[in-house]
Every structure is written in structure tokens, then in C-alpha cells.
Amino acid sequence: MMARLPAWGLTAAFLALLCILNIILQPSFVTGNVLQSNIATFLPLILVAIGQTYVVLGGDIDLSAGLIVALSNVVCVQVIDSLGGNGVAVMAGLGAGLATGLVCGVINGLAVAYGRLQPIVASFATGVIFGGLAIWVLPEAGLPVPELYWDTYGGDLFGVRVVVWLLIIAIVIAALIARTRFQRALLATGGNRIGAYQSQVPVARMRLSAYVLSGLFSSAAALCLVGETSSGDPLMGASMTLAAISAVVLGGTALAGGSGGFIGSILGAMILGMINNVIFFAKLPFEMQGLVQGAAVLLALAGGVIAARAREGAAR
């Protein structure tokens, strides 16, 4: 039975268990307002995890994703402020934030795919640069955005919060990508790079495109954080890199590349968020919180490894 489960099957089961625990500790968890509030909290990490998924599927890794979030965050806020904070300024800020993520993704992709640099070293180095640029653009946190921005982000559309619509849009985009030749070529690139090259797959272009997608999703997460906090912060997002990679692995995507998908990454990001919720409502002592969080993540990862080995055994 285990062998028939998708790669993210055990992830979904673990998430369901966390939801049950959360309902016990917080009975209001199932109400619409609380669910939508949780989505707003989880959404930035979900977006970064989706973007990281494409890089990992291609057999690479992006250690700069969290710093792209930080840089896109402050660029967006500074553009809005410099243009006067009106509606046009907000639109320009959103565009500048997304463009920042695009440029960062291109830089990473060129360094790795065409410069032949090691992904882990190259993306770490570019991350340091992006983080430094973020502090240069906005040396101190707290530059506010106009009410139009955060009021729209926190508002409703057809009776449903905007953040829920944003999650739906992200899922639709990822689902459409999953049905394209691009994702099949990316899986081939991550699974067997030499074989993919010999089969006329444009390996370098696939790897570059994966980094571009990672940059775009990271910048989208930055724009969500601006809406959530109503201000810019050059340090916000830096910790999201390892959390996003953890979410990808929790979702059943192999770090070696070639297998996995965005669904598991979304579930993995939600697991990390739900663990924090359970810890908070369980009112654990502060000194125990890190221990419990780490143990829960390790338990989920161990379950994923067992499930993967079961699938491999059944396939032989």
C-alpha cells in the first residue's frame, strides 16, 4: 500500500495529524477567519518553496532564495516611496520587486548553468551580494508602504481574502508548468544530466529557467511580506532559504533531482507552519520549542525516507 502512495502521500498524512493536534489545542482552527489567517502566514514560505522546487528538480540548489526575498522587499518599498506612494507608485513597486527577483534568478542561472560554477557555492556567494544590496537599498527597517497596498493585500475579493486568491494563482501557475515540456525536460536534466544532453535536451537553458522561476517566486513572496508587515525590512526573508529547502525535501522531492513536484513542497511548507502553531498553542517552555520543532521535522523526514525506500523496493 505504501508503494502506491505518491511521493507526497506521507507528507499529507503528517500534515493531517498536525491539523488534528491543532484543532485539539485551538478549537477555532477550523473557522474561516483562522484558516485564512494561517494561509496568510504560510504563503511567503509556500511561494519560496515552490520556486526552490524547480531548481532542485534540475539537480541544483538555490541558497540565495531568502536573500532575493529581502532584496525584492526593500526595492519594492523604496520604489513606492520614491514615486509618492500613490496607485501608480504601488504598481511600479510591485513591478520593480518582481523584476528584482527575475534579475537575481538570471544571475544565479548564468553563474551555474553557463559559468559552470558549483550551485551551492555560487548561490551562497550571490546570496551574500543580494543581502548586502538589500541593506544598501534600505539600511534600516521600517519604511512604511501606503494604506492602499496593505489594505488591498489584507482585504477580500468576492468574499475570499486576497491571500487565498494569491495561493490559488500560484497553484494554478505551478500546475500549468507541471503539464509542459519544460518540466519534463527539467526532470530529465535532474535525473540524468549527461543522458538529457545526449537526448538533445537544452540542459543549460533548463537550469537557467529553473533559477529564474525560483527568483520570481521568491520576489512574489517578498511582495506578500510587504503586504503582511506594511513596511520594508532588509533582513526579512534571510531565514527562509533553509526552511524552503526543508519544505521541498519534506514534500518528497529528491535533493539529487529528477523526481518530485510542487504539491509536496506546498504541503512541506504547511507542515513547518503547523509545527510552529502546535508548539505555540501547546504553550511549551521557550527552551523546549526549538527541540520539539527540530524533532518533529526529523520525524517527518525519516518517514519520507522510509516511504521512498518502500517505493524503490516495490519498483524492483
N, C-alpha and C positions, 0 to 999 in steps of 0.2 A: 504494500500500500504506500509506503514511504517513497518508493521509487517512482510512483505515478504522480507524485506531487510536483508542481512547478518549483523552480529554484527558490521562489519567494514564499512557498507554502508554509514552511515552518516559521518564517518571519511573521506572516499573517496570524498564525496561531499564537505566537508570543505576544503580538500586539493585542489580540483579543483578550488574552489573560491579563495584560496590563490595564485594559479598559475595564474589565470586571473588578479588578482591585481598586481602580479609581472610582468606580461607581459606589463601591462599598464605603470608601473613605470620603467621597464627595457625592452624595445623592443627587445634587443638582447638575452633575456632569452631563446627563442626557438631555438637558434642556437646550433649546435652540441657541439662546444667547451664549451659554457657556461653550457649546460646541464651536460656534463661530468665533468666539474669542480665542479658543485653542488653535483654530486654523490660522488666525492672525499671528499667533505666537510662533507656530511651526513653519509658516510659509517661507520665510527667508532661507532657513536651512533646507527645506524641501527643494527650493529652486537651485541652490548651490549644489545639492546632491544630484539633481537631475543633470546639471551641466557636467559635473565630475564623472558621471556615468559614461558619457561618450568618450572622454579621454581614457578611462580605464578599459572600456571595451576595445579600444585600439591598442591596448598593451602599454599605455603610458600612464603618467600621473601628473597632477597639477597641484603643486604645493603653494601656488600663488593665489588660489581662488579667493581666500579670505581677504587678502590684501587688495585684490581687484574690487571686492565689495567696499573696502574702506576708501579707495581712491575714487570710485564711482560715486560714492556717497557724498564726499566733500566737493567734487566737481559739480554735481547737480545742485547742491546748496549754494555754492559760490556763484554759479551762473544765474540762478534765480534772484539772488540778492543784488548782483551787479546790474541786472536788467530792470530792477524796480519792483519785483515781486507781484506783478500783475499776471493775468491769464496767459499772455504771450510768453512772459518770463518763465512761468511754470512749464509750459510746453517745451521751451528751449532747454530748460534744465533737465527735463526728462530725456530729451534727445541727446544732450551732452553726456548724461550719465550712461546711457546705452552705448553711445559712440566710444566712450572711455573703455567699457568692457570689451567692445569689438576690437579696438586697437591693442589692448593688452593681450587678448587672445591671439591676434595675428603675430604679435611679438613672440609670444611663447611658441606658437606653431612654427614660425620661421626658424627659431633657435633650435628646436628639437627635430623637426622634420627635414629641414633643409640645411641647417648648420651642423647637424649630426651630433648635437650635444646630448649628454645623458639627461633624460627628463627630470629626474629627481633633483639633480644639481642645477640645471638650467632654470626650472620653475622656482626653486628656492631662491636663486640669485635674483630673478626678475621680481619675485615677491618682495625681497628687501628693497629693491628700487621703487616698486609701486607704493610700498609702505612709507618710504622716505618722501616720495612725491605727495602723498596724502597729507603728511604733516606740513610740507612746504605750502600746499594749497590752503590748508586751514590749520594753523598752528595750535589753536585752542578749540575745544569742543564747545558747542552751544549756539552756533549761528542758527537762528530760527528760520523756518520757512513760513510763507503766508498761510492764513487760515484756509484759503481755497484748496491748498494741497492736502493738509491733514484732514480737513473736514470731508473732502471728497473720498479720500482713502478710507476713512473710518465710517463712511456713510453707507446707504443702501441703494440698490438698484433692483427694481421690481420686487421689493420686499426681502431681498437677499443681500447680505453685506458684500461690499465690493471685493473684499479679500477672498471670499468664496468664489466669485466670478474669476478672479485672477488665478486661483488654483485650478479651476476648470479649464481656463485658457491654456495654462501650462501643460496640463494633462493632455488636452487635445493636440497641442503642438507636438508633444513628445510621442503621442500615439501615431500621428501622421508621419513623423520621421521614422518610426519603427516599421512602417509599411513601405519604405522607399528602398531603392537600390543602395543608397548611401549607407544605411545601417547594415545591410548585408555585406557590403564591401568593408565596412569598419570592423565587423565581426571577423571577417576573413583576415583582415590585417592584424588584429589582435591574436587570432588563433594560430596563424602560421604566416609570419610576415614574408618569409622567403617564398613560400608557396603562392601567396597572394600576388607578389611581384611577378612571379613567373606566369601567373594566370592573367596578366595584363591589368591587375587592379592598381590604380594610381595611389600607391601606398603613402607617398609624401603628402599628396593633396588630402587624403583621408585624415591623416594625423593633424594637419593644419586645420582642417574643418572642425575636428573634434575640439581643439583648443579654442577656436573661435566660438563654438557653441558654449563651451564652459565659461568663457569670458562674458558672453551675452547673458546667460542665466545668472551669473554672479552679479552683474550690474543690475539686472532686474531685482535681485534680492536686495541690493543696496537701496534701490528706489522704494522698496517696501519698508525698509528700516527707517528711511527718512519720513515716510508717512506714519510709521508707528511711533517714532520718537519726536517728530515735529522739528527736528534740528539735525545739524551735521556733526559728525564725530570722526576724526581721522583714525581712531583706534577701534572703532566699531567694525566687527566682522573678522578681525585677525584670527580669532579663535575658531572660526567656522570651518577652516580648511580641514583639520583633522576630524572634526565632527562629521563633515560631509563625506570624507573617505570612510569613516566608520559606518555611516549610514549605507553607503554603497556596498560595503562588504557584508553588512548585516542583511542586506536585501538579496544576497546570493550571487552578486556579480563577482567573478574571479578577478583578483588583482593582476593575474598574469594576462588577462584579456581574453577575448574570444567568446565569452558567454555571460549572460545576464541581461538586465534591462532596467528601464526606468521605474517600472511598477515596484520592484523590490526596493529601489533606492528611496522612493516616497515612503514606503512602509518602514524602512530603516530609520529615516529621519523622524517619523512619527513615534517610533519606539523610543528614541533618545528623548524626545519631548515628553512622552508619557512617563518615562522613568523619573524625570525631574518632578512631574506632577505628583506621582505617588510618594516620592520622598518628601515633598513639601507638605502634603496633606496627612502623611503619617506622623508628622511632627518629630522626625528623628533628630537627635542631637547634632549640632553642626559638625562635630568631629567625626561623626559616623556617615555623613552624607556622601562624601567622596568615596568611601569604602563600599557602600551599598551600590552606588552608581556604577563604579568600576566592575563590581562582581556581577551585576545584572547584565552589563554589556558583554562580559566574558562568557556568561552563561548562554546568552543569545548567539554569540559567535561559535561557541562549542557545539550548540545544536545545529547550526548551519553546516559545520564541518562534518558532523555525523550524517546529516541528510545528504550532503554531496557525495560522501563515500558510499552511502547506500545506493545512490543513483548510478555511480560508476560501477559498483558491483553488479547491479541489475543489467547494465548495458553490456557486460562482458559475456 
